[in-house]
Amino acid sequence: MIKKYADRFMLSTDSGYGLDGGEWKAIEAMYRMLYLIDDPETARKISRDNLMSLIQAQPATETQLKAVSELEKSTGKSYGDNLSKLEAGKILAQAGKR
């Protein structure tokens, strides 16, 4: 099922909340799952790419847009109108702002 619909799955953890050795057991379980899939492309999709696609699709927050606007005024540089949350975060991080 995961291989057939690899674009619809994500692998993550809540750090094994409530389990003895929680975080390490949860991480180990994720690696075991990736090993069992036995397909590097599918493993990459469910462990990274699908989540990154969701993050990149999110629009910048009002707070980010305000900070970018202030940065544009102070530097004279334009960053565009349709920034994603990730793009705005990178711009602000490079400018030393959060």
VEXTORTI-958608 format. One record per residue (C-alpha): residue in three letters; residue number from 1; y, x, z. Coordinates in steps of 0.2 Angstrom, whole numbers. Example, Ala and Ser with C-alpha at 12.3 -4.5 7.8 and 13.67 -1.06 7.14 Angstrom:
% residues 2
<rec tipa="ALA" drenvo="1" Y="-22" X="62" Z="39"/>
<rec tipa="SER" drenvo="2" Y="-5" X="68" Z="36"/>
//
This chain:
% residues 98
<rec tipa="MET" drenvo="1" Y="0" X="0" Z="0"/>
<rec tipa="ILE" drenvo="2" Y="12" X="14" Z="4"/>
<rec tipa="LYS" drenvo="3" Y="9" X="23" Z="-12"/>
<rec tipa="LYS" drenvo="4" Y="10" X="8" Z="-22"/>
<rec tipa="TYR" drenvo="5" Y="27" X="3" Z="-14"/>
<rec tipa="ALA" drenvo="6" Y="34" X="19" Z="-9"/>
<rec tipa="ASP" drenvo="7" Y="52" X="14" Z="-12"/>
<rec tipa="ARG" drenvo="8" Y="50" X="0" Z="2"/>
<rec tipa="PHE" drenvo="9" Y="44" X="11" Z="16"/>
<rec tipa="MET" drenvo="10" Y="52" X="22" Z="29"/>
<rec tipa="LEU" drenvo="11" Y="44" X="33" Z="42"/>
<rec tipa="SER" drenvo="12" Y="53" X="35" Z="58"/>
<rec tipa="THR" drenvo="13" Y="51" X="35" Z="77"/>
<rec tipa="ASP" drenvo="14" Y="59" X="29" Z="93"/>
<rec tipa="SER" drenvo="15" Y="53" X="45" Z="101"/>
<rec tipa="GLY" drenvo="16" Y="37" X="37" Z="108"/>
<rec tipa="TYR" drenvo="17" Y="47" X="27" Z="121"/>
<rec tipa="GLY" drenvo="18" Y="36" X="24" Z="136"/>
<rec tipa="LEU" drenvo="19" Y="22" X="36" Z="130"/>
<rec tipa="ASP" drenvo="20" Y="15" X="50" Z="140"/>
<rec tipa="GLY" drenvo="21" Y="22" X="65" Z="130"/>
<rec tipa="GLY" drenvo="22" Y="31" X="53" Z="120"/>
<rec tipa="GLU" drenvo="23" Y="42" X="62" Z="108"/>
<rec tipa="TRP" drenvo="24" Y="29" X="75" Z="103"/>
<rec tipa="LYS" drenvo="25" Y="16" X="62" Z="101"/>
<rec tipa="ALA" drenvo="26" Y="27" X="52" Z="90"/>
<rec tipa="ILE" drenvo="27" Y="32" X="67" Z="79"/>
<rec tipa="GLU" drenvo="28" Y="14" X="72" Z="78"/>
<rec tipa="ALA" drenvo="29" Y="9" X="54" Z="72"/>
<rec tipa="MET" drenvo="30" Y="22" X="55" Z="59"/>
<rec tipa="TYR" drenvo="31" Y="16" X="72" Z="52"/>
<rec tipa="ARG" drenvo="32" Y="-2" X="65" Z="52"/>
<rec tipa="MET" drenvo="33" Y="3" X="50" Z="42"/>
<rec tipa="LEU" drenvo="34" Y="12" X="61" Z="29"/>
<rec tipa="TYR" drenvo="35" Y="-4" X="72" Z="28"/>
<rec tipa="LEU" drenvo="36" Y="-15" X="57" Z="26"/>
<rec tipa="ILE" drenvo="37" Y="-4" X="50" Z="11"/>
<rec tipa="ASP" drenvo="38" Y="-8" X="67" Z="2"/>
<rec tipa="ASP" drenvo="39" Y="5" X="64" Z="-11"/>
<rec tipa="PRO" drenvo="40" Y="21" X="75" Z="-9"/>
<rec tipa="GLU" drenvo="41" Y="32" X="63" Z="-19"/>
<rec tipa="THR" drenvo="42" Y="27" X="48" Z="-8"/>
<rec tipa="ALA" drenvo="43" Y="29" X="58" Z="8"/>
<rec tipa="ARG" drenvo="44" Y="46" X="64" Z="3"/>
<rec tipa="LYS" drenvo="45" Y="51" X="46" Z="-1"/>
<rec tipa="ILE" drenvo="46" Y="45" X="38" Z="15"/>
<rec tipa="SER" drenvo="47" Y="51" X="53" Z="27"/>
<rec tipa="ARG" drenvo="48" Y="68" X="56" Z="19"/>
<rec tipa="ASP" drenvo="49" Y="73" X="49" Z="2"/>
<rec tipa="ASN" drenvo="50" Y="73" X="30" Z="6"/>
<rec tipa="LEU" drenvo="51" Y="83" X="32" Z="22"/>
<rec tipa="MET" drenvo="52" Y="96" X="43" Z="13"/>
<rec tipa="SER" drenvo="53" Y="97" X="30" Z="0"/>
<rec tipa="LEU" drenvo="54" Y="102" X="17" Z="13"/>
<rec tipa="ILE" drenvo="55" Y="114" X="28" Z="21"/>
<rec tipa="GLN" drenvo="56" Y="122" X="33" Z="5"/>
<rec tipa="ALA" drenvo="57" Y="124" X="14" Z="0"/>
<rec tipa="GLN" drenvo="58" Y="134" X="10" Z="16"/>
<rec tipa="PRO" drenvo="59" Y="153" X="9" Z="13"/>
<rec tipa="ALA" drenvo="60" Y="165" X="19" Z="23"/>
<rec tipa="THR" drenvo="61" Y="170" X="12" Z="39"/>
<rec tipa="GLU" drenvo="62" Y="188" X="6" Z="42"/>
<rec tipa="THR" drenvo="63" Y="190" X="20" Z="55"/>
<rec tipa="GLN" drenvo="64" Y="184" X="33" Z="42"/>
<rec tipa="LEU" drenvo="65" Y="195" X="25" Z="28"/>
<rec tipa="LYS" drenvo="66" Y="210" X="26" Z="40"/>
<rec tipa="ALA" drenvo="67" Y="207" X="44" Z="44"/>
<rec tipa="VAL" drenvo="68" Y="204" X="49" Z="25"/>
<rec tipa="SER" drenvo="69" Y="221" X="40" Z="21"/>
<rec tipa="GLU" drenvo="70" Y="230" X="50" Z="34"/>
<rec tipa="LEU" drenvo="71" Y="221" X="66" Z="27"/>
<rec tipa="GLU" drenvo="72" Y="227" X="61" Z="10"/>
<rec tipa="LYS" drenvo="73" Y="245" X="59" Z="16"/>
<rec tipa="SER" drenvo="74" Y="245" X="76" Z="25"/>
<rec tipa="THR" drenvo="75" Y="236" X="86" Z="11"/>
<rec tipa="GLY" drenvo="76" Y="242" X="77" Z="-5"/>
<rec tipa="LYS" drenvo="77" Y="224" X="76" Z="-11"/>
<rec tipa="SER" drenvo="78" Y="216" X="60" Z="-16"/>
<rec tipa="TYR" drenvo="79" Y="198" X="56" Z="-12"/>
<rec tipa="GLY" drenvo="80" Y="196" X="39" Z="-21"/>
<rec tipa="ASP" drenvo="81" Y="195" X="21" Z="-16"/>
<rec tipa="ASN" drenvo="82" Y="176" X="18" Z="-15"/>
<rec tipa="LEU" drenvo="83" Y="169" X="31" Z="-3"/>
<rec tipa="SER" drenvo="84" Y="152" X="29" Z="5"/>
<rec tipa="LYS" drenvo="85" Y="150" X="31" Z="24"/>
<rec tipa="LEU" drenvo="86" Y="142" X="48" Z="20"/>
<rec tipa="GLU" drenvo="87" Y="155" X="54" Z="8"/>
<rec tipa="ALA" drenvo="88" Y="169" X="50" Z="20"/>
<rec tipa="GLY" drenvo="89" Y="160" X="58" Z="34"/>
<rec tipa="LYS" drenvo="90" Y="158" X="74" Z="24"/>
<rec tipa="ILE" drenvo="91" Y="176" X="74" Z="19"/>
<rec tipa="LEU" drenvo="92" Y="182" X="72" Z="37"/>
<rec tipa="ALA" drenvo="93" Y="169" X="85" Z="44"/>
<rec tipa="GLN" drenvo="94" Y="176" X="98" Z="31"/>
<rec tipa="ALA" drenvo="95" Y="193" X="94" Z="36"/>
<rec tipa="GLY" drenvo="96" Y="188" X="97" Z="55"/>
<rec tipa="LYS" drenvo="97" Y="190" X="78" Z="60"/>
<rec tipa="ARG" drenvo="98" Y="178" X="66" Z="66"/>
//
